[in-house]
Protein backbone atom coordinates (compact mmCIF):
# COMPACT_ATOMS: atom_id res chain seq x y z
CA UNK A 1 0.00 0.00 0.00
CA UNK A 2 1.45 3.34 -1.04
CA UNK A 3 1.88 6.40 1.13
CA UNK A 4 -0.91 8.23 -0.70
CA UNK A 5 -3.36 5.42 -0.02
CA UNK A 6 -2.44 5.36 3.67
CA UNK A 7 -2.89 9.13 3.87
CA UNK A 8 -6.36 8.91 2.31
CA UNK A 9 -7.43 6.22 4.79
CA UNK A 10 -6.18 8.27 7.74
CA UNK A 11 -8.06 11.35 6.51
CA UNK A 12 -11.26 9.36 6.06
CA UNK A 13 -10.99 7.97 9.57
CA UNK A 14 -10.84 11.48 10.95
CA UNK A 15 -13.81 12.51 8.84
CA UNK A 16 -16.08 9.75 10.18
CA UNK A 17 -18.41 11.53 12.60
CA UNK A 18 -18.42 10.49 16.22
CA UNK A 19 -21.88 10.06 17.68
CA UNK A 20 -21.82 10.98 21.32
CA UNK A 21 -24.73 12.11 23.48
CA UNK A 22 -25.46 12.55 27.18
CA UNK A 23 -29.20 12.02 27.59
CA UNK A 24 -32.51 11.58 25.80
CA UNK A 25 -35.36 14.07 25.65
CA UNK A 26 -38.79 12.56 24.94
CA UNK A 27 -41.07 15.18 23.38
CA UNK A 28 -44.78 14.43 23.82
CA UNK A 29 -47.06 16.71 21.82
CA UNK A 30 -50.72 17.61 22.21
CA UNK A 31 -52.13 17.04 18.69
CA UNK A 32 -54.69 19.86 18.73
CA UNK A 33 -51.94 22.37 19.54
CA UNK A 34 -49.81 21.01 16.71
CA UNK A 35 -52.26 21.43 13.87
CA UNK A 36 -55.67 22.49 15.20
CA UNK A 37 -58.40 22.07 12.59
CA UNK A 38 -55.81 20.99 10.03
CA UNK A 39 -55.05 17.66 11.73
CA UNK A 40 -55.53 14.71 9.39
CA UNK A 41 -54.64 11.79 11.69
CA UNK A 42 -55.81 12.48 15.23
CA UNK A 43 -55.33 9.63 17.68
CA UNK A 44 -58.44 8.00 19.07
CA UNK A 45 -58.81 8.27 21.98
CA UNK A 46 -57.10 11.64 22.25
CA UNK A 47 -53.75 11.49 24.00
CA UNK A 48 -50.29 13.00 23.96
CA UNK A 49 -48.27 11.54 21.09
CA UNK A 50 -44.55 11.30 20.44
CA UNK A 51 -42.88 14.09 18.51
CA UNK A 52 -39.44 12.59 18.93
CA UNK A 53 -36.90 10.94 21.20
CA UNK A 54 -33.89 13.21 20.88
CA UNK A 55 -30.30 12.43 21.92
CA UNK A 56 -28.85 15.61 23.43
CA UNK A 57 -25.75 16.87 25.21
CA UNK A 58 -25.49 18.71 28.52
CA UNK A 59 -23.59 21.63 27.03
CA UNK A 60 -26.50 22.40 24.69
CA UNK A 61 -29.60 20.96 26.39
CA UNK A 62 -32.06 22.94 24.28
CA UNK A 63 -31.00 21.66 20.86
CA UNK A 64 -31.50 18.08 19.62
CA UNK A 65 -28.42 16.58 18.02
CA UNK A 66 -28.31 16.06 14.26
CA UNK A 67 -25.89 13.41 13.02
CA UNK A 68 -24.85 12.02 9.64
CA UNK A 69 -25.98 8.39 9.69
CA UNK A 70 -24.04 5.29 8.83
CA UNK A 71 -27.39 3.57 8.29
CA UNK A 72 -30.46 5.48 7.14
CA UNK A 73 -34.02 4.51 8.00
CA UNK A 74 -35.31 1.18 6.69
CA UNK A 75 -38.93 0.03 6.68
CA UNK A 76 -39.87 -1.58 9.99
CA UNK A 77 -40.84 -5.21 9.50
CA UNK A 78 -41.91 -5.92 13.07
CA UNK A 79 -45.67 -5.45 12.77
CA UNK A 80 -46.21 -5.47 16.53
CA UNK A 81 -43.84 -2.51 16.80
CA UNK A 82 -45.51 -0.77 13.84
CA UNK A 83 -48.88 -1.15 15.57
CA UNK A 84 -47.54 0.44 18.76
CA UNK A 85 -45.92 3.26 16.80
CA UNK A 86 -49.14 4.05 14.95
CA UNK A 87 -50.83 4.57 18.32
CA UNK A 88 -48.01 6.36 20.14
CA UNK A 89 -46.16 8.11 17.31
CA UNK A 90 -48.60 9.06 14.51
CA UNK A 91 -48.08 11.85 12.02
CA UNK A 92 -51.08 13.89 13.16
CA UNK A 93 -50.63 16.54 10.47
CA UNK A 94 -50.45 14.51 7.26
CA UNK A 95 -51.12 10.93 8.34
CA UNK A 96 -47.86 9.75 6.78
CA UNK A 97 -46.59 7.88 9.80
CA UNK A 98 -43.59 6.08 8.34
CA UNK A 99 -42.28 9.22 6.68
CA UNK A 100 -42.45 10.92 10.09
CA UNK A 101 -40.55 8.06 11.76
CA UNK A 102 -37.94 8.08 9.02
CA UNK A 103 -37.41 11.82 9.36
CA UNK A 104 -36.93 11.61 13.13
CA UNK A 105 -34.54 8.66 12.91
CA UNK A 106 -32.46 10.14 10.10
CA UNK A 107 -32.30 13.60 11.64
CA UNK A 108 -32.00 12.91 15.37
CA UNK A 109 -32.49 9.33 16.51
CA UNK A 110 -29.50 8.00 14.63
CA UNK A 111 -27.23 10.02 16.92
CA UNK A 112 -27.75 7.21 19.43
CA UNK A 113 -27.05 4.34 17.02
CA UNK A 114 -23.84 3.37 18.79
CA UNK A 115 -26.10 2.18 21.63
CA UNK A 116 -29.45 1.70 19.89
CA UNK A 117 -30.06 0.48 16.37
CA UNK A 118 -33.21 1.58 14.59
CA UNK A 119 -35.45 -1.13 16.04
CA UNK A 120 -34.23 -0.83 19.61
CA UNK A 121 -34.48 2.98 19.35
CA UNK A 122 -38.15 2.89 18.35
CA UNK A 123 -38.91 0.23 20.96
CA UNK A 124 -37.24 2.42 23.57
CA UNK A 125 -39.31 5.41 22.44
CA UNK A 126 -42.69 3.76 22.90
CA UNK A 127 -41.56 2.04 26.12
CA UNK A 128 -40.56 5.37 27.65
CA UNK A 129 -43.87 6.93 26.65
CA UNK A 130 -45.78 4.00 28.14
CA UNK A 131 -43.74 4.23 31.35
CA UNK A 132 -45.52 7.46 32.28
CA UNK A 133 -49.18 8.12 31.48
CA UNK A 134 -48.76 11.90 31.43
CA UNK A 135 -52.17 12.65 29.93
CA UNK A 136 -53.88 10.41 32.48
CA UNK A 137 -51.98 12.04 35.31
CA UNK A 138 -52.96 15.52 34.13
CA UNK A 139 -56.59 14.44 34.14
CA UNK A 140 -56.22 13.04 37.66
CA UNK A 141 -54.88 16.44 38.70
CA UNK A 142 -57.95 18.14 37.24
CA UNK A 143 -56.14 19.36 34.12
CA UNK A 144 -58.41 18.46 31.21
CA UNK A 145 -58.61 19.79 27.65
CA UNK A 146 -60.87 22.76 27.03
CA UNK A 147 -59.70 25.10 29.81
CA UNK A 148 -56.93 27.49 30.87
CA UNK A 149 -54.41 26.41 33.48
CA UNK A 150 -51.50 27.84 35.39
CA UNK A 151 -48.14 26.53 34.18
CA UNK A 152 -47.19 25.96 37.81
CA UNK A 153 -50.16 23.62 38.16
CA UNK A 154 -49.24 21.63 35.04
CA UNK A 155 -45.57 21.46 35.95
CA UNK A 156 -46.36 20.45 39.53
CA UNK A 157 -48.67 17.63 38.49
CA UNK A 158 -46.05 16.13 36.19
CA UNK A 159 -43.17 16.59 38.64
CA UNK A 160 -45.20 14.99 41.44
CA UNK A 161 -45.88 12.00 39.20
CA UNK A 162 -42.43 11.45 37.66
CA UNK A 163 -40.42 12.84 40.63
CA UNK A 164 -38.35 14.77 38.09
CA UNK A 165 -38.50 18.19 36.43
CA UNK A 166 -40.15 18.21 32.99
CA UNK A 167 -39.90 20.81 30.27
CA UNK A 168 -43.07 22.50 29.02
CA UNK A 169 -43.44 24.01 25.56
CA UNK A 170 -46.16 26.42 24.44
CA UNK A 171 -47.20 27.84 21.08
CA UNK A 172 -49.92 30.00 19.59
CA UNK A 173 -52.92 28.32 17.94
CA UNK A 174 -52.49 27.54 14.23
CA UNK A 175 -53.96 30.41 12.22
CA UNK A 176 -53.80 32.82 15.17
CA UNK A 177 -51.92 36.07 14.80
CA UNK A 178 -49.52 36.14 17.75
CA UNK A 179 -48.30 39.11 19.72
CA UNK A 180 -45.04 39.47 17.80
CA UNK A 181 -43.67 42.12 20.15
CA UNK A 182 -43.72 39.51 22.87
CA UNK A 183 -42.71 36.48 20.86
CA UNK A 184 -39.81 38.04 18.97
CA UNK A 185 -38.58 40.42 21.62
CA UNK A 186 -38.71 44.12 22.36
CA UNK A 187 -36.57 46.40 24.47
CA UNK A 188 -38.55 45.39 27.54
CA UNK A 189 -38.87 41.76 26.60
CA UNK A 190 -35.63 40.18 25.45
CA UNK A 191 -34.32 37.93 24.13
CA UNK A 192 -37.02 37.32 21.51
CA UNK A 193 -38.46 33.83 21.35
CA UNK A 194 -40.65 31.68 19.16
CA UNK A 195 -42.15 29.53 21.92
CA UNK A 196 -42.38 29.89 25.67
CA UNK A 197 -40.10 27.21 27.04
CA UNK A 198 -40.60 26.89 30.75
CA UNK A 199 -37.27 26.96 32.50
CA UNK A 200 -34.81 28.70 30.19
CA UNK A 201 -32.62 31.17 32.00
CA UNK A 202 -32.41 34.94 31.62
CA UNK A 203 -35.88 35.55 30.26
CA UNK A 204 -38.10 38.43 31.28
CA UNK A 205 -41.13 36.51 32.49
CA UNK A 206 -43.21 39.69 32.58
CA UNK A 207 -43.21 39.36 28.81
CA UNK A 208 -45.39 36.30 29.00
CA UNK A 209 -48.10 38.07 30.93
CA UNK A 210 -48.91 39.93 27.72
CA UNK A 211 -48.77 36.79 25.59
CA UNK A 212 -50.42 34.25 27.82
CA UNK A 213 -54.00 34.56 26.48
CA UNK A 214 -52.63 33.45 23.11
CA UNK A 215 -50.44 30.66 24.43
CA UNK A 216 -51.46 27.01 24.49
CA UNK A 217 -49.77 23.89 25.82
CA UNK A 218 -47.91 22.26 22.93
CA UNK A 219 -45.52 19.71 24.43
CA UNK A 220 -44.51 18.00 27.64
CA UNK A 221 -40.89 16.85 27.50
CA UNK A 222 -39.34 14.28 29.81
CA UNK A 223 -35.63 13.54 30.07
CA UNK A 224 -33.93 10.17 30.50
CA UNK A 225 -30.37 8.96 30.82
CA UNK A 226 -28.87 6.66 28.19
CA UNK A 227 -30.36 3.64 29.93
CA UNK A 228 -33.88 5.04 29.94
CA UNK A 229 -33.99 6.16 33.59
CA UNK A 230 -35.95 9.38 34.06
CA UNK A 231 -33.91 12.42 35.15
CA UNK A 232 -34.44 16.15 35.66
CA UNK A 233 -34.38 17.93 32.33
CA UNK A 234 -31.03 19.76 32.16
CA UNK A 235 -30.84 23.48 31.55
CA UNK A 236 -33.89 24.47 33.56
CA UNK A 237 -33.72 27.57 35.71
CA UNK A 238 -34.31 27.25 39.44
CA UNK A 239 -37.85 28.10 40.38
CA UNK A 240 -40.81 28.76 38.12
CA UNK A 241 -42.04 31.85 36.31
CA UNK A 242 -44.86 34.00 37.67
CA UNK A 243 -48.44 32.88 37.30
CA UNK A 244 -48.92 32.22 33.58
CA UNK A 245 -52.16 30.89 32.16
CA UNK A 246 -52.11 28.74 29.06
CA UNK A 247 -54.85 27.01 27.14
CA UNK A 248 -55.16 23.22 26.96
CA UNK A 249 -57.19 23.26 23.72
CA UNK A 250 -59.74 20.83 22.44
C-alpha positions as CSV (number, residue, x, y, z in Angstrom):
1,X,0.0,0.0,0.0
2,X,1.5,3.3,-1.0
3,X,1.9,6.4,1.1
4,X,-0.9,8.2,-0.7
5,X,-3.4,5.4,0.0
6,X,-2.4,5.4,3.7
7,X,-2.9,9.1,3.9
8,X,-6.4,8.9,2.3
9,X,-7.4,6.2,4.8
10,X,-6.2,8.3,7.7
11,X,-8.1,11.3,6.5
12,X,-11.3,9.4,6.1
13,X,-11.0,8.0,9.6
14,X,-10.8,11.5,11.0
15,X,-13.8,12.5,8.8
16,X,-16.1,9.7,10.2
17,X,-18.4,11.5,12.6
18,X,-18.4,10.5,16.2
19,X,-21.9,10.1,17.7
20,X,-21.8,11.0,21.3
21,X,-24.7,12.1,23.5
22,X,-25.5,12.5,27.2
23,X,-29.2,12.0,27.6
24,X,-32.5,11.6,25.8
25,X,-35.4,14.1,25.7
26,X,-38.8,12.6,24.9
27,X,-41.1,15.2,23.4
28,X,-44.8,14.4,23.8
29,X,-47.1,16.7,21.8
30,X,-50.7,17.6,22.2
31,X,-52.1,17.0,18.7
32,X,-54.7,19.9,18.7
33,X,-51.9,22.4,19.5
34,X,-49.8,21.0,16.7
35,X,-52.3,21.4,13.9
36,X,-55.7,22.5,15.2
37,X,-58.4,22.1,12.6
38,X,-55.8,21.0,10.0
39,X,-55.0,17.7,11.7
40,X,-55.5,14.7,9.4
41,X,-54.6,11.8,11.7
42,X,-55.8,12.5,15.2
43,X,-55.3,9.6,17.7
44,X,-58.4,8.0,19.1
45,X,-58.8,8.3,22.0
46,X,-57.1,11.6,22.2
47,X,-53.7,11.5,24.0
48,X,-50.3,13.0,24.0
49,X,-48.3,11.5,21.1
50,X,-44.6,11.3,20.4
51,X,-42.9,14.1,18.5
52,X,-39.4,12.6,18.9
53,X,-36.9,10.9,21.2
54,X,-33.9,13.2,20.9
55,X,-30.3,12.4,21.9
56,X,-28.8,15.6,23.4
57,X,-25.7,16.9,25.2
58,X,-25.5,18.7,28.5
59,X,-23.6,21.6,27.0
60,X,-26.5,22.4,24.7
61,X,-29.6,21.0,26.4
62,X,-32.1,22.9,24.3
63,X,-31.0,21.7,20.9
64,X,-31.5,18.1,19.6
65,X,-28.4,16.6,18.0
66,X,-28.3,16.1,14.3
67,X,-25.9,13.4,13.0
68,X,-24.9,12.0,9.6
69,X,-26.0,8.4,9.7
70,X,-24.0,5.3,8.8
71,X,-27.4,3.6,8.3
72,X,-30.5,5.5,7.1
73,X,-34.0,4.5,8.0
74,X,-35.3,1.2,6.7
75,X,-38.9,0.0,6.7
76,X,-39.9,-1.6,10.0
77,X,-40.8,-5.2,9.5
78,X,-41.9,-5.9,13.1
79,X,-45.7,-5.4,12.8
80,X,-46.2,-5.5,16.5
81,X,-43.8,-2.5,16.8
82,X,-45.5,-0.8,13.8
83,X,-48.9,-1.1,15.6
84,X,-47.5,0.4,18.8
85,X,-45.9,3.3,16.8
86,X,-49.1,4.1,15.0
87,X,-50.8,4.6,18.3
88,X,-48.0,6.4,20.1
89,X,-46.2,8.1,17.3
90,X,-48.6,9.1,14.5
91,X,-48.1,11.9,12.0
92,X,-51.1,13.9,13.2
93,X,-50.6,16.5,10.5
94,X,-50.4,14.5,7.3
95,X,-51.1,10.9,8.3
96,X,-47.9,9.8,6.8
97,X,-46.6,7.9,9.8
98,X,-43.6,6.1,8.3
99,X,-42.3,9.2,6.7
100,X,-42.4,10.9,10.1
101,X,-40.6,8.1,11.8
102,X,-37.9,8.1,9.0
103,X,-37.4,11.8,9.4
104,X,-36.9,11.6,13.1
105,X,-34.5,8.7,12.9
106,X,-32.5,10.1,10.1
107,X,-32.3,13.6,11.6
108,X,-32.0,12.9,15.4
109,X,-32.5,9.3,16.5
110,X,-29.5,8.0,14.6
111,X,-27.2,10.0,16.9
112,X,-27.7,7.2,19.4
113,X,-27.1,4.3,17.0
114,X,-23.8,3.4,18.8
115,X,-26.1,2.2,21.6
116,X,-29.4,1.7,19.9
117,X,-30.1,0.5,16.4
118,X,-33.2,1.6,14.6
119,X,-35.5,-1.1,16.0
120,X,-34.2,-0.8,19.6
121,X,-34.5,3.0,19.4
122,X,-38.2,2.9,18.4
123,X,-38.9,0.2,21.0
124,X,-37.2,2.4,23.6
125,X,-39.3,5.4,22.4
126,X,-42.7,3.8,22.9
127,X,-41.6,2.0,26.1
128,X,-40.6,5.4,27.6
129,X,-43.9,6.9,26.7
130,X,-45.8,4.0,28.1
131,X,-43.7,4.2,31.3
132,X,-45.5,7.5,32.3
133,X,-49.2,8.1,31.5
134,X,-48.8,11.9,31.4
135,X,-52.2,12.6,29.9
136,X,-53.9,10.4,32.5
137,X,-52.0,12.0,35.3
138,X,-53.0,15.5,34.1
139,X,-56.6,14.4,34.1
140,X,-56.2,13.0,37.7
141,X,-54.9,16.4,38.7
142,X,-58.0,18.1,37.2
143,X,-56.1,19.4,34.1
144,X,-58.4,18.5,31.2
145,X,-58.6,19.8,27.6
146,X,-60.9,22.8,27.0
147,X,-59.7,25.1,29.8
148,X,-56.9,27.5,30.9
149,X,-54.4,26.4,33.5
150,X,-51.5,27.8,35.4
151,X,-48.1,26.5,34.2
152,X,-47.2,26.0,37.8
153,X,-50.2,23.6,38.2
154,X,-49.2,21.6,35.0
155,X,-45.6,21.5,36.0
156,X,-46.4,20.4,39.5
157,X,-48.7,17.6,38.5
158,X,-46.0,16.1,36.2
159,X,-43.2,16.6,38.6
160,X,-45.2,15.0,41.4
161,X,-45.9,12.0,39.2
162,X,-42.4,11.5,37.7
163,X,-40.4,12.8,40.6
164,X,-38.3,14.8,38.1
165,X,-38.5,18.2,36.4
166,X,-40.2,18.2,33.0
167,X,-39.9,20.8,30.3
168,X,-43.1,22.5,29.0
169,X,-43.4,24.0,25.6
170,X,-46.2,26.4,24.4
171,X,-47.2,27.8,21.1
172,X,-49.9,30.0,19.6
173,X,-52.9,28.3,17.9
174,X,-52.5,27.5,14.2
175,X,-54.0,30.4,12.2
176,X,-53.8,32.8,15.2
177,X,-51.9,36.1,14.8
178,X,-49.5,36.1,17.8
179,X,-48.3,39.1,19.7
180,X,-45.0,39.5,17.8
181,X,-43.7,42.1,20.1
182,X,-43.7,39.5,22.9
183,X,-42.7,36.5,20.9
184,X,-39.8,38.0,19.0
185,X,-38.6,40.4,21.6
186,X,-38.7,44.1,22.4
187,X,-36.6,46.4,24.5
188,X,-38.5,45.4,27.5
189,X,-38.9,41.8,26.6
190,X,-35.6,40.2,25.4
191,X,-34.3,37.9,24.1
192,X,-37.0,37.3,21.5
193,X,-38.5,33.8,21.4
194,X,-40.7,31.7,19.2
195,X,-42.1,29.5,21.9
196,X,-42.4,29.9,25.7
197,X,-40.1,27.2,27.0
198,X,-40.6,26.9,30.8
199,X,-37.3,27.0,32.5
200,X,-34.8,28.7,30.2
201,X,-32.6,31.2,32.0
202,X,-32.4,34.9,31.6
203,X,-35.9,35.5,30.3
204,X,-38.1,38.4,31.3
205,X,-41.1,36.5,32.5
206,X,-43.2,39.7,32.6
207,X,-43.2,39.4,28.8
208,X,-45.4,36.3,29.0
209,X,-48.1,38.1,30.9
210,X,-48.9,39.9,27.7
211,X,-48.8,36.8,25.6
212,X,-50.4,34.3,27.8
213,X,-54.0,34.6,26.5
214,X,-52.6,33.5,23.1
215,X,-50.4,30.7,24.4
216,X,-51.5,27.0,24.5
217,X,-49.8,23.9,25.8
218,X,-47.9,22.3,22.9
219,X,-45.5,19.7,24.4
220,X,-44.5,18.0,27.6
221,X,-40.9,16.8,27.5
222,X,-39.3,14.3,29.8
223,X,-35.6,13.5,30.1
224,X,-33.9,10.2,30.5
225,X,-30.4,9.0,30.8
226,X,-28.9,6.7,28.2
227,X,-30.4,3.6,29.9
228,X,-33.9,5.0,29.9
229,X,-34.0,6.2,33.6
230,X,-36.0,9.4,34.1
231,X,-33.9,12.4,35.2
232,X,-34.4,16.2,35.7
233,X,-34.4,17.9,32.3
234,X,-31.0,19.8,32.2
235,X,-30.8,23.5,31.5
236,X,-33.9,24.5,33.6
237,X,-33.7,27.6,35.7
238,X,-34.3,27.3,39.4
239,X,-37.9,28.1,40.4
240,X,-40.8,28.8,38.1
241,X,-42.0,31.9,36.3
242,X,-44.9,34.0,37.7
243,X,-48.4,32.9,37.3
244,X,-48.9,32.2,33.6
245,X,-52.2,30.9,32.2
246,X,-52.1,28.7,29.1
247,X,-54.9,27.0,27.1
248,X,-55.2,23.2,27.0
249,X,-57.2,23.3,23.7
250,X,-59.7,20.8,22.4
